[in-house]
Amino acid sequence: MAVARRRESVNLVSFMDVMCCGFGAIILLFVIVTATAVKQRAVPAQDLTADLARATALEEFAREELARRGLEIAAVEQQQVQINAEIGLLQGRIREAARRADDAEARTQAAQASIASLRAQSAALERALAELRTKASQQWDGGKRPVGFTGDGQRQYLTGLKLGGERTLILVDSSASMLDETVVNVVRWKLQPPEVRRTAPKWQRTVRTLHWLTANLRPDKQVQIYQFSTDAKPLVAGSDGKWLSTNDTKQLGAALVAARDLGPIGGTSLHRAFAVIDRLEPPPDSVILITDGLPTQGRTIESGRLVSADDRQALFTDAVRSLRRGIPINTLLLPMEGDPTAAGAFWQLAISTQGSFITPSRDWP
């Protein structure tokens, strides 16, 4: 019996060993599986942390952008308020301008009515003047002269002046020296306003001379009239470089009116005067120059410069060199004191160009 009990104890220990080994194997397997699962869960946890950080950064950026956009919207709204205020101000100005325009239109209509009345009176005066000119007109080669002229005692003569040709250019000196025959009186007249200067006796004589010339132009010819001082301009506005018809009494009359309204001033540039010849096409057949002495200016206008007698002679010679050849220069000289060489210089010019040189008496025309 004792032997039998020892055998049962040995079997029981073996079974317990087996059970303990199996249980240990299970625990070891469980530990290994658990460690693997924990390791696998750590990687997604790290990925989620990075995503959370990015999301947080994006959220902060979005908030900052939203705040900036809010500031921009506020600024735009403020600008809109200012623009609306400016629009209101401009609308007020527009209404004020419209009111002023209405007032101006009313004044314009009143002025137009007054102008219409003045035009009617002017037309009546022109008709009366036309009747007087018709009575005073004289015959030329069996036809009527373009412009009538009546001098003291009906004196219409002037020998030696060449008014022939198809195209005649008249150059009228309108410098300050055309105000008087003496230097002292020229200085006195220069200090007067234009409306007074135009009444100077010497200039009035110049205008009458121009009137006489236009009255003695042949019909069916062409003419142009320029006034010159330091520059040269046509007496008929808008006719620069163009020929006028001697039959057009309206344009000739306008030239005479423009001459009467001039107040002589400035120096004398024959360069500017003779340059007109090249501006006309075709060129003139003859040139009539009304002046009183040698020039004081050249191609370049210089103010405040004292000009000696030798300087004036040099300026004259240089201007003559610029003349186009083959065109007669006819000079009507209204002499001025202190310029003794002028007559000889213009006489030489008449000879070299086959023109004429005339110094009319003080009571002509």
C-alpha atoms as a printed R data frame, in Angstrom:
    type eleno elety resid chain resno       x       y        z
1   ATOM     1    CA   MET     A     1   0.000   0.000    0.000
2   ATOM     2    CA   ALA     A     2   2.855   2.343    0.765
3   ATOM     3    CA   VAL     A     3   4.377   1.797   -2.636
4   ATOM     4    CA   ALA     A     4   1.134   2.624   -4.341
5   ATOM     5    CA   ARG     A     5   0.829   6.049   -2.667
6   ATOM     6    CA   ARG     A     6   4.307   7.064   -3.804
7   ATOM     7    CA   ARG     A     7   3.416   6.424   -7.404
8   ATOM     8    CA   GLU     A     8   0.288   8.645   -7.207
9   ATOM     9    CA   SER     A     9   2.416  11.572   -5.841
10  ATOM    10    CA   VAL     A    10   4.850  11.340   -8.730
11  ATOM    11    CA   ASN     A    11   2.083  11.544  -11.307
12  ATOM    12    CA   LEU     A    12   0.479  14.494   -9.606
13  ATOM    13    CA   VAL     A    13   3.741  16.525   -9.691
14  ATOM    14    CA   SER     A    14   4.233  15.832  -13.365
15  ATOM    15    CA   PHE     A    15   0.739  17.016  -14.161
16  ATOM    16    CA   MET     A    16   1.287  20.234  -12.208
17  ATOM    17    CA   ASP     A    17   4.549  20.848  -14.073
18  ATOM    18    CA   VAL     A    18   2.796  20.378  -17.327
19  ATOM    19    CA   MET     A    19   0.023  22.774  -16.278
20  ATOM    20    CA   CYS     A    20   2.475  25.363  -15.043
21  ATOM    21    CA   CYS     A    21   4.487  25.172  -18.266
22  ATOM    22    CA   GLY     A    22   1.349  25.527  -20.339
23  ATOM    23    CA   PHE     A    23   0.083  28.447  -18.252
24  ATOM    24    CA   GLY     A    24   3.482  30.140  -18.520
25  ATOM    25    CA   ALA     A    25   3.469  29.648  -22.256
26  ATOM    26    CA   ILE     A    26   0.038  31.254  -22.427
27  ATOM    27    CA   ILE     A    27   1.196  34.235  -20.327
28  ATOM    28    CA   LEU     A    28   4.311  34.622  -22.490
29  ATOM    29    CA   LEU     A    29   2.164  34.543  -25.636
30  ATOM    30    CA   PHE     A    30  -0.202  37.099  -24.113
31  ATOM    31    CA   VAL     A    31   2.699  39.448  -23.265
32  ATOM    32    CA   ILE     A    32   4.136  39.194  -26.744
33  ATOM    33    CA   VAL     A    33   0.757  39.850  -28.404
34  ATOM    34    CA   THR     A    34   0.035  42.760  -26.051
35  ATOM    35    CA   ALA     A    35   3.388  44.455  -26.703
36  ATOM    36    CA   THR     A    36   2.878  44.194  -30.464
37  ATOM    37    CA   ALA     A    37  -0.596  45.743  -30.200
38  ATOM    38    CA   VAL     A    38   0.702  48.619  -28.054
39  ATOM    39    CA   LYS     A    39   3.528  49.264  -30.537
40  ATOM    40    CA   GLN     A    40   1.043  49.298  -33.415
41  ATOM    41    CA   ARG     A    41  -1.176  51.789  -31.584
42  ATOM    42    CA   ALA     A    42   1.761  54.197  -30.897
43  ATOM    43    CA   VAL     A    43   2.350  54.978  -34.603
44  ATOM    44    CA   PRO     A    44  -1.251  56.215  -35.308
45  ATOM    45    CA   ALA     A    45  -1.102  58.222  -32.089
46  ATOM    46    CA   GLN     A    46   1.959  60.058  -33.333
47  ATOM    47    CA   ASP     A    47   0.259  60.730  -36.743
48  ATOM    48    CA   LEU     A    48  -2.809  62.188  -35.032
49  ATOM    49    CA   THR     A    49  -0.623  64.548  -32.973
50  ATOM    50    CA   ALA     A    50   0.986  65.991  -36.138
51  ATOM    51    CA   ASP     A    51  -2.437  66.416  -37.791
52  ATOM    52    CA   LEU     A    52  -3.701  68.188  -34.687
53  ATOM    53    CA   ALA     A    53  -0.718  70.575  -34.762
54  ATOM    54    CA   ARG     A    54  -1.341  71.379  -38.421
55  ATOM    55    CA   ALA     A    55  -5.032  71.920  -37.812
56  ATOM    56    CA   THR     A    56  -4.211  74.265  -34.926
57  ATOM    57    CA   ALA     A    57  -1.806  76.291  -37.136
58  ATOM    58    CA   LEU     A    58  -4.410  76.512  -39.894
59  ATOM    59    CA   GLU     A    59  -6.989  77.668  -37.407
60  ATOM    60    CA   GLU     A    60  -4.671  80.454  -36.174
61  ATOM    61    CA   PHE     A    61  -3.896  81.498  -39.755
62  ATOM    62    CA   ALA     A    62  -7.602  81.545  -40.610
63  ATOM    63    CA   ARG     A    63  -8.341  83.721  -37.581
64  ATOM    64    CA   GLU     A    64  -5.550  86.156  -38.501
65  ATOM    65    CA   GLU     A    65  -6.761  86.281  -42.125
66  ATOM    66    CA   LEU     A    66 -10.320  86.834  -40.965
67  ATOM    67    CA   ALA     A    67  -9.176  89.700  -38.736
68  ATOM    68    CA   ARG     A    68  -7.188  91.269  -41.615
69  ATOM    69    CA   ARG     A    69 -10.146  90.952  -43.976
70  ATOM    70    CA   GLY     A    70 -12.297  92.582  -41.348
71  ATOM    71    CA   LEU     A    71  -9.934  95.562  -41.205
72  ATOM    72    CA   GLU     A    72  -9.938  95.840  -45.024
73  ATOM    73    CA   ILE     A    73 -13.727  95.742  -45.103
74  ATOM    74    CA   ALA     A    74 -13.840  98.489  -42.476
75  ATOM    75    CA   ALA     A    75 -11.400 100.606  -44.544
76  ATOM    76    CA   VAL     A    76 -13.459 100.066  -47.711
77  ATOM    77    CA   GLU     A    77 -16.620 101.030  -45.858
78  ATOM    78    CA   GLN     A    78 -14.892 104.191  -44.640
79  ATOM    79    CA   GLN     A    79 -13.795 105.005  -48.200
80  ATOM    80    CA   GLN     A    80 -17.340 104.413  -49.397
81  ATOM    81    CA   VAL     A    81 -18.583 106.922  -46.835
82  ATOM    82    CA   GLN     A    82 -16.037 109.487  -48.090
83  ATOM    83    CA   ILE     A    83 -16.930 108.781  -51.720
84  ATOM    84    CA   ASN     A    84 -20.618 109.225  -50.976
85  ATOM    85    CA   ALA     A    85 -19.810 112.546  -49.326
86  ATOM    86    CA   GLU     A    86 -17.758 113.675  -52.340
87  ATOM    87    CA   ILE     A    87 -20.544 112.565  -54.686
88  ATOM    88    CA   GLY     A    88 -22.990 114.676  -52.713
89  ATOM    89    CA   LEU     A    89 -20.612 117.653  -52.931
90  ATOM    90    CA   LEU     A    90 -20.129 117.185  -56.696
91  ATOM    91    CA   GLN     A    91 -23.851 116.889  -57.240
92  ATOM    92    CA   GLY     A    92 -24.272 120.179  -55.415
93  ATOM    93    CA   ARG     A    93 -21.626 121.783  -57.614
94  ATOM    94    CA   ILE     A    94 -23.263 120.378  -60.731
95  ATOM    95    CA   ARG     A    95 -26.586 121.858  -59.701
96  ATOM    96    CA   GLU     A    96 -24.883 125.197  -59.053
97  ATOM    97    CA   ALA     A    97 -23.108 125.036  -62.432
98  ATOM    98    CA   ALA     A    98 -26.394 124.205  -64.147
99  ATOM    99    CA   ARG     A    99 -27.992 127.218  -62.479
100 ATOM   100    CA   ARG     A   100 -25.134 129.449  -63.619
101 ATOM   101    CA   ALA     A   101 -25.373 127.994  -67.129
102 ATOM   102    CA   ASP     A   102 -29.048 128.863  -67.205
103 ATOM   103    CA   ASP     A   103 -28.227 132.399  -66.106
104 ATOM   104    CA   ALA     A   104 -25.472 132.618  -68.728
105 ATOM   105    CA   GLU     A   105 -27.838 131.354  -71.414
106 ATOM   106    CA   ALA     A   106 -30.351 134.008  -70.453
107 ATOM   107    CA   ARG     A   107 -27.639 136.678  -70.645
108 ATOM   108    CA   THR     A   108 -26.450 135.224  -73.976
109 ATOM   109    CA   GLN     A   109 -29.929 135.457  -75.422
110 ATOM   110    CA   ALA     A   110 -30.168 139.055  -74.282
111 ATOM   111    CA   ALA     A   111 -26.733 139.763  -75.797
112 ATOM   112    CA   GLN     A   112 -27.753 138.084  -79.053
113 ATOM   113    CA   ALA     A   113 -30.813 140.274  -79.227
114 ATOM   114    CA   SER     A   114 -28.606 143.315  -78.665
115 ATOM   115    CA   ILE     A   115 -26.125 142.083  -81.294
116 ATOM   116    CA   ALA     A   116 -28.947 141.585  -83.785
117 ATOM   117    CA   SER     A   117 -30.021 145.162  -83.197
118 ATOM   118    CA   LEU     A   118 -26.450 146.414  -83.611
119 ATOM   119    CA   ARG     A   119 -26.039 144.367  -86.785
120 ATOM   120    CA   ALA     A   120 -29.164 145.932  -88.209
121 ATOM   121    CA   GLN     A   121 -27.790 149.375  -87.413
122 ATOM   122    CA   SER     A   122 -24.399 148.395  -88.854
123 ATOM   123    CA   ALA     A   123 -26.040 147.123  -92.041
124 ATOM   124    CA   ALA     A   124 -27.806 150.436  -92.409
125 ATOM   125    CA   LEU     A   125 -24.521 152.288  -91.904
126 ATOM   126    CA   GLU     A   126 -22.765 150.029  -94.418
127 ATOM   127    CA   ARG     A   127 -25.443 150.721  -96.998
128 ATOM   128    CA   ALA     A   128 -25.042 154.438  -96.411
129 ATOM   129    CA   LEU     A   129 -21.249 154.079  -96.628
130 ATOM   130    CA   ALA     A   130 -21.553 152.054  -99.834
131 ATOM   131    CA   GLU     A   131 -23.627 154.810 -101.369
132 ATOM   132    CA   LEU     A   132 -21.000 157.361 -100.379
133 ATOM   133    CA   ARG     A   133 -18.206 155.164 -101.809
134 ATOM   134    CA   THR     A   134 -20.142 154.765 -105.032
135 ATOM   135    CA   LYS     A   135 -20.423 158.504 -105.372
136 ATOM   136    CA   ALA     A   136 -16.714 158.957 -104.572
137 ATOM   137    CA   SER     A   137 -15.413 156.124 -106.782
138 ATOM   138    CA   GLN     A   138 -13.324 157.003 -109.837
139 ATOM   139    CA   GLN     A   139 -12.719 155.336 -113.158
140 ATOM   140    CA   TRP     A   140  -9.641 153.197 -114.041
141 ATOM   141    CA   ASP     A   141  -9.161 152.213 -117.687
142 ATOM   142    CA   GLY     A   142 -12.894 152.347 -118.262
143 ATOM   143    CA   GLY     A   143 -13.704 150.360 -115.067
144 ATOM   144    CA   LYS     A   144 -14.248 151.204 -111.413
145 ATOM   145    CA   ARG     A   145 -11.463 151.122 -108.852
146 ATOM   146    CA   PRO     A   146 -11.782 148.468 -106.119
147 ATOM   147    CA   VAL     A   147 -11.576 151.059 -103.312
148 ATOM   148    CA   GLY     A   148 -12.429 154.735 -103.611
149 ATOM   149    CA   PHE     A   149 -10.126 157.460 -102.273
150 ATOM   150    CA   THR     A   150 -10.515 161.199 -102.083
151 ATOM   151    CA   GLY     A   151  -7.556 163.326 -100.976
152 ATOM   152    CA   ASP     A   152  -7.247 167.040 -100.345
153 ATOM   153    CA   GLY     A   153  -8.040 168.822 -103.578
154 ATOM   154    CA   GLN     A   154  -8.589 165.465 -105.365
155 ATOM   155    CA   ARG     A   155  -4.802 164.919 -105.550
156 ATOM   156    CA   GLN     A   156  -4.348 161.407 -106.861
157 ATOM   157    CA   TYR     A   157  -1.003 161.643 -108.622
158 ATOM   158    CA   LEU     A   158   2.262 159.906 -107.743
159 ATOM   159    CA   THR     A   159   4.713 159.395 -110.568
160 ATOM   160    CA   GLY     A   160   7.291 156.630 -110.726
161 ATOM   161    CA   LEU     A   161   5.477 154.071 -108.555
162 ATOM   162    CA   LYS     A   162   4.991 150.729 -110.311
163 ATOM   163    CA   LEU     A   163   1.574 149.221 -109.584
164 ATOM   164    CA   GLY     A   164   1.594 146.769 -112.495
165 ATOM   165    CA   GLY     A   165   1.817 142.994 -112.436
166 ATOM   166    CA   GLU     A   166  -0.626 140.288 -111.465
167 ATOM   167    CA   ARG     A   167   0.373 140.068 -107.789
168 ATOM   168    CA   THR     A   168   1.392 142.981 -105.547
169 ATOM   169    CA   LEU     A   169   2.668 142.652 -101.987
170 ATOM   170    CA   ILE     A   170   2.376 145.731  -99.741
171 ATOM   171    CA   LEU     A   171   4.578 145.806  -96.627
172 ATOM   172    CA   VAL     A   172   3.657 148.462  -94.049
173 ATOM   173    CA   ASP     A   173   6.141 149.367  -91.310
174 ATOM   174    CA   SER     A   174   4.224 149.425  -87.970
175 ATOM   175    CA   SER     A   175   7.218 149.979  -85.662
176 ATOM   176    CA   ALA     A   176   7.318 152.744  -83.039
177 ATOM   177    CA   SER     A   177   9.273 155.079  -85.313
178 ATOM   178    CA   MET     A   178   6.161 155.387  -87.511
179 ATOM   179    CA   LEU     A   179   4.587 157.502  -84.756
180 ATOM   180    CA   ASP     A   180   6.508 160.723  -85.499
181 ATOM   181    CA   GLU     A   181   9.376 162.260  -87.442
182 ATOM   182    CA   THR     A   182  11.494 163.158  -84.398
183 ATOM   183    CA   VAL     A   183  13.051 160.834  -81.840
184 ATOM   184    CA   VAL     A   184  11.795 162.896  -78.893
185 ATOM   185    CA   ASN     A   185   8.194 162.769  -80.055
186 ATOM   186    CA   VAL     A   186   8.459 159.054  -80.867
187 ATOM   187    CA   VAL     A   187   9.467 158.430  -77.246
188 ATOM   188    CA   ARG     A   188   6.494 160.499  -76.051
189 ATOM   189    CA   TRP     A   189   4.039 158.637  -78.269
190 ATOM   190    CA   LYS     A   190   5.452 155.249  -77.211
191 ATOM   191    CA   LEU     A   191   4.391 155.939  -73.624
192 ATOM   192    CA   GLN     A   192   0.742 156.280  -74.686
193 ATOM   193    CA   PRO     A   193  -1.772 153.395  -74.812
194 ATOM   194    CA   PRO     A   194  -2.549 151.800  -78.212
195 ATOM   195    CA   GLU     A   195  -5.794 153.743  -78.713
196 ATOM   196    CA   VAL     A   196  -3.804 156.980  -78.435
197 ATOM   197    CA   ARG     A   197  -0.798 155.817  -80.474
198 ATOM   198    CA   ARG     A   198  -3.004 155.023  -83.452
199 ATOM   199    CA   THR     A   199  -3.982 158.713  -83.649
200 ATOM   200    CA   ALA     A   200  -0.362 159.868  -84.189
201 ATOM   201    CA   PRO     A   201  -0.209 162.144  -87.280
202 ATOM   202    CA   LYS     A   202   2.578 160.185  -88.971
203 ATOM   203    CA   TRP     A   203   0.698 156.906  -88.574
204 ATOM   204    CA   GLN     A   204  -2.490 158.504  -89.873
205 ATOM   205    CA   ARG     A   205  -0.502 159.591  -92.913
206 ATOM   206    CA   THR     A   206   0.738 156.014  -93.328
207 ATOM   207    CA   VAL     A   207  -2.853 154.727  -93.252
208 ATOM   208    CA   ARG     A   208  -3.893 157.290  -95.880
209 ATOM   209    CA   THR     A   209  -0.946 156.184  -98.035
210 ATOM   210    CA   LEU     A   210  -2.101 152.579  -97.772
211 ATOM   211    CA   HIS     A   211  -5.633 153.690  -98.650
212 ATOM   212    CA   TRP     A   212  -4.338 155.492 -101.744
213 ATOM   213    CA   LEU     A   213  -2.437 152.396 -102.867
214 ATOM   214    CA   THR     A   214  -5.440 150.073 -102.500
215 ATOM   215    CA   ALA     A   215  -7.594 152.610 -104.352
216 ATOM   216    CA   ASN     A   216  -5.176 152.548 -107.297
217 ATOM   217    CA   LEU     A   217  -4.818 148.774 -107.651
218 ATOM   218    CA   ARG     A   218  -6.032 147.400 -110.958
219 ATOM   219    CA   PRO     A   219  -9.171 145.247 -110.953
220 ATOM   220    CA   ASP     A   220  -8.940 141.481 -111.474
221 ATOM   221    CA   LYS     A   221  -5.479 141.309 -109.874
222 ATOM   222    CA   GLN     A   222  -4.140 139.865 -106.627
223 ATOM   223    CA   VAL     A   223  -2.804 141.711 -103.601
224 ATOM   224    CA   GLN     A   224  -1.643 140.995 -100.050
225 ATOM   225    CA   ILE     A   225  -0.978 143.506  -97.249
226 ATOM   226    CA   TYR     A   226   1.303 142.775  -94.278
227 ATOM   227    CA   GLN     A   227   2.268 144.979  -91.342
228 ATOM   228    CA   PHE     A   228   5.690 144.402  -89.837
229 ATOM   229    CA   SER     A   229   7.804 145.508  -86.880
230 ATOM   230    CA   THR     A   230   9.688 142.750  -85.052
231 ATOM   231    CA   ASP     A   231   7.333 140.308  -86.778
232 ATOM   232    CA   ALA     A   232   5.204 140.296  -89.916
233 ATOM   233    CA   LYS     A   233   1.458 139.581  -89.955
234 ATOM   234    CA   PRO     A   234  -1.280 140.003  -92.578
235 ATOM   235    CA   LEU     A   235  -3.732 142.823  -91.954
236 ATOM   236    CA   VAL     A   236  -6.587 140.520  -92.998
237 ATOM   237    CA   ALA     A   237  -6.861 137.831  -90.334
238 ATOM   238    CA   GLY     A   238  -6.568 134.263  -91.595
239 ATOM   239    CA   SER     A   239  -4.978 135.245  -94.918
240 ATOM   240    CA   ASP     A   240  -1.349 134.437  -94.078
241 ATOM   241    CA   GLY     A   241   0.365 133.035  -97.170
242 ATOM   242    CA   LYS     A   242  -2.726 133.636  -99.362
243 ATOM   243    CA   TRP     A   243  -3.449 136.136 -102.089
244 ATOM   244    CA   LEU     A   244  -6.493 138.434 -101.959
245 ATOM   245    CA   SER     A   245  -8.472 139.620 -104.957
246 ATOM   246    CA   THR     A   246  -8.394 143.330 -105.783
247 ATOM   247    CA   ASN     A   247 -12.094 142.972 -106.615
248 ATOM   248    CA   ASP     A   248 -12.907 141.950 -103.025
249 ATOM   249    CA   THR     A   249 -13.776 145.337 -101.515
250 ATOM   250    CA   LYS     A   250 -14.788 143.689  -98.240
251 ATOM   251    CA   GLN     A   251 -11.312 142.260  -97.616
252 ATOM   252    CA   LEU     A   252  -9.564 145.432  -98.747
253 ATOM   253    CA   GLY     A   253 -11.813 147.438  -96.435
254 ATOM   254    CA   ALA     A   254 -10.999 145.043  -93.579
255 ATOM   255    CA   ALA     A   255  -7.275 145.591  -94.187
256 ATOM   256    CA   LEU     A   256  -7.712 149.366  -93.973
257 ATOM   257    CA   VAL     A   257  -9.750 149.069  -90.765
258 ATOM   258    CA   ALA     A   258  -7.075 146.815  -89.248
259 ATOM   259    CA   ALA     A   259  -4.388 149.354  -90.178
260 ATOM   260    CA   ARG     A   260  -6.335 152.182  -88.524
261 ATOM   261    CA   ASP     A   261  -6.669 150.110  -85.339
262 ATOM   262    CA   LEU     A   262  -2.921 149.459  -85.041
263 ATOM   263    CA   GLY     A   263  -0.910 151.277  -82.386
264 ATOM   264    CA   PRO     A   264   2.673 151.232  -83.750
265 ATOM   265    CA   ILE     A   265   5.211 149.750  -81.344
266 ATOM   266    CA   GLY     A   266   8.498 147.826  -81.313
267 ATOM   267    CA   GLY     A   267  11.571 147.796  -83.522
268 ATOM   268    CA   THR     A   268  11.928 147.262  -87.288
269 ATOM   269    CA   SER     A   269  13.070 143.997  -88.863
270 ATOM   270    CA   LEU     A   270  13.351 143.997  -92.653
271 ATOM   271    CA   HIS     A   271  14.372 140.342  -92.418
272 ATOM   272    CA   ARG     A   272  10.888 139.483  -91.111
273 ATOM   273    CA   ALA     A   273   9.269 141.719  -93.745
274 ATOM   274    CA   PHE     A   274  11.194 140.277  -96.705
275 ATOM   275    CA   ALA     A   275  10.570 136.721  -95.416
276 ATOM   276    CA   VAL     A   276   6.886 137.222  -96.337
277 ATOM   277    CA   ILE     A   277   7.879 137.075 -100.008
278 ATOM   278    CA   ASP     A   278   8.877 133.431  -99.612
279 ATOM   279    CA   ARG     A   279   5.613 132.620  -97.777
280 ATOM   280    CA   LEU     A   280   3.477 133.576 -100.770
281 ATOM   281    CA   GLU     A   281   2.979 131.143 -103.629
282 ATOM   282    CA   PRO     A   282   3.201 132.088 -106.408
283 ATOM   283    CA   PRO     A   283   5.617 134.902 -105.442
284 ATOM   284    CA   PRO     A   284   4.676 138.560 -105.977
285 ATOM   285    CA   ASP     A   285   5.442 140.402 -109.197
286 ATOM   286    CA   SER     A   286   6.285 143.548 -107.229
287 ATOM   287    CA   VAL     A   287   6.654 144.696 -103.624
288 ATOM   288    CA   ILE     A   288   5.626 148.084 -102.210
289 ATOM   289    CA   LEU     A   289   7.467 148.916  -98.975
290 ATOM   290    CA   ILE     A   290   6.148 151.726  -96.751
291 ATOM   291    CA   THR     A   291   8.764 152.589  -94.118
292 ATOM   292    CA   ASP     A   292  10.699 155.454  -92.596
293 ATOM   293    CA   GLY     A   293  14.291 154.318  -92.266
294 ATOM   294    CA   LEU     A   294  16.849 151.590  -91.811
295 ATOM   295    CA   PRO     A   295  16.031 148.563  -89.626
296 ATOM   296    CA   THR     A   296  16.914 148.246  -85.947
297 ATOM   297    CA   GLN     A   297  16.499 144.453  -85.684
298 ATOM   298    CA   GLY     A   298  17.778 141.480  -87.673
299 ATOM   299    CA   ARG     A   299  16.810 137.849  -88.005
300 ATOM   300    CA   THR     A   300  17.075 137.474  -84.229
301 ATOM   301    CA   ILE     A   301  15.136 139.991  -82.159
302 ATOM   302    CA   GLU     A   302  17.203 141.544  -79.355
303 ATOM   303    CA   SER     A   303  15.596 143.820  -76.772
304 ATOM   304    CA   GLY     A   304  17.420 146.581  -74.898
305 ATOM   305    CA   ARG     A   305  20.331 146.671  -77.353
306 ATOM   306    CA   LEU     A   306  21.669 150.025  -78.548
307 ATOM   307    CA   VAL     A   307  21.950 150.105  -82.337
308 ATOM   308    CA   SER     A   308  24.403 152.457  -84.020
309 ATOM   309    CA   ALA     A   309  24.138 153.886  -87.535
310 ATOM   310    CA   ASP     A   310  26.687 151.334  -88.762
311 ATOM   311    CA   ASP     A   311  24.692 148.534  -87.144
312 ATOM   312    CA   ARG     A   312  21.529 149.650  -88.936
313 ATOM   313    CA   GLN     A   313  23.333 149.787  -92.261
314 ATOM   314    CA   ALA     A   314  24.695 146.274  -91.681
315 ATOM   315    CA   LEU     A   315  21.212 144.979  -90.800
316 ATOM   316    CA   PHE     A   316  19.816 146.561  -93.989
317 ATOM   317    CA   THR     A   317  22.527 145.009  -96.151
318 ATOM   318    CA   ASP     A   318  21.999 141.583  -94.614
319 ATOM   319    CA   ALA     A   319  18.225 141.813  -95.151
320 ATOM   320    CA   VAL     A   320  18.687 142.786  -98.820
321 ATOM   321    CA   ARG     A   321  20.934 139.734  -99.359
322 ATOM   322    CA   SER     A   322  18.006 137.513  -98.281
323 ATOM   323    CA   LEU     A   323  15.713 138.911 -101.000
324 ATOM   324    CA   ARG     A   324  14.538 136.671 -103.802
325 ATOM   325    CA   ARG     A   325  15.941 137.910 -107.101
326 ATOM   326    CA   GLY     A   326  13.831 139.296 -109.918
327 ATOM   327    CA   ILE     A   327  11.211 141.055 -107.765
328 ATOM   328    CA   PRO     A   328  11.111 144.895 -107.925
329 ATOM   329    CA   ILE     A   329  11.097 146.638 -104.533
330 ATOM   330    CA   ASN     A   330   9.238 149.986 -104.607
331 ATOM   331    CA   THR     A   331   9.893 152.027 -101.464
332 ATOM   332    CA   LEU     A   332   7.731 154.851 -100.129
333 ATOM   333    CA   LEU     A   333   9.996 156.495  -97.543
334 ATOM   334    CA   LEU     A   334   8.482 158.732  -94.860
335 ATOM   335    CA   PRO     A   335  11.789 160.110  -93.519
336 ATOM   336    CA   MET     A   336  12.730 160.373  -89.859
337 ATOM   337    CA   GLU     A   337  15.420 162.554  -88.337
338 ATOM   338    CA   GLY     A   338  18.697 160.960  -87.341
339 ATOM   339    CA   ASP     A   339  18.745 158.486  -90.239
340 ATOM   340    CA   PRO     A   340  20.494 160.360  -93.103
341 ATOM   341    CA   THR     A   341  21.745 157.247  -94.906
342 ATOM   342    CA   ALA     A   342  18.297 155.664  -95.271
343 ATOM   343    CA   ALA     A   343  17.415 157.479  -98.499
344 ATOM   344    CA   GLY     A   344  20.624 156.406 -100.212
345 ATOM   345    CA   ALA     A   345  20.252 152.800  -99.085
346 ATOM   346    CA   PHE     A   346  16.682 152.446 -100.354
347 ATOM   347    CA   TRP     A   347  17.570 154.266 -103.590
348 ATOM   348    CA   GLN     A   348  20.307 151.667 -104.175
349 ATOM   349    CA   LEU     A   349  17.750 148.931 -103.424
350 ATOM   350    CA   ALA     A   350  15.397 150.349 -106.059
351 ATOM   351    CA   ILE     A   351  18.185 150.392 -108.659
352 ATOM   352    CA   SER     A   352  19.391 146.845 -107.909
353 ATOM   353    CA   THR     A   353  15.864 145.373 -108.036
354 ATOM   354    CA   GLN     A   354  14.600 147.579 -110.912
355 ATOM   355    CA   GLY     A   355  12.003 149.072 -108.611
356 ATOM   356    CA   SER     A   356  11.367 152.666 -107.556
357 ATOM   357    CA   PHE     A   357  12.142 154.944 -104.625
358 ATOM   358    CA   ILE     A   358   9.814 157.796 -103.661
359 ATOM   359    CA   THR     A   359   9.780 160.253 -100.787
360 ATOM   360    CA   PRO     A   360   6.370 161.969 -101.015
361 ATOM   361    CA   SER     A   361   5.680 165.420  -99.639
362 ATOM   362    CA   ARG     A   362   4.247 165.793  -96.127
363 ATOM   363    CA   ASP     A   363   0.814 166.856  -97.390
364 ATOM   364    CA   TRP     A   364   0.441 163.766  -99.622
365 ATOM   365    CA   PRO     A   365  -1.834 162.010 -100.170
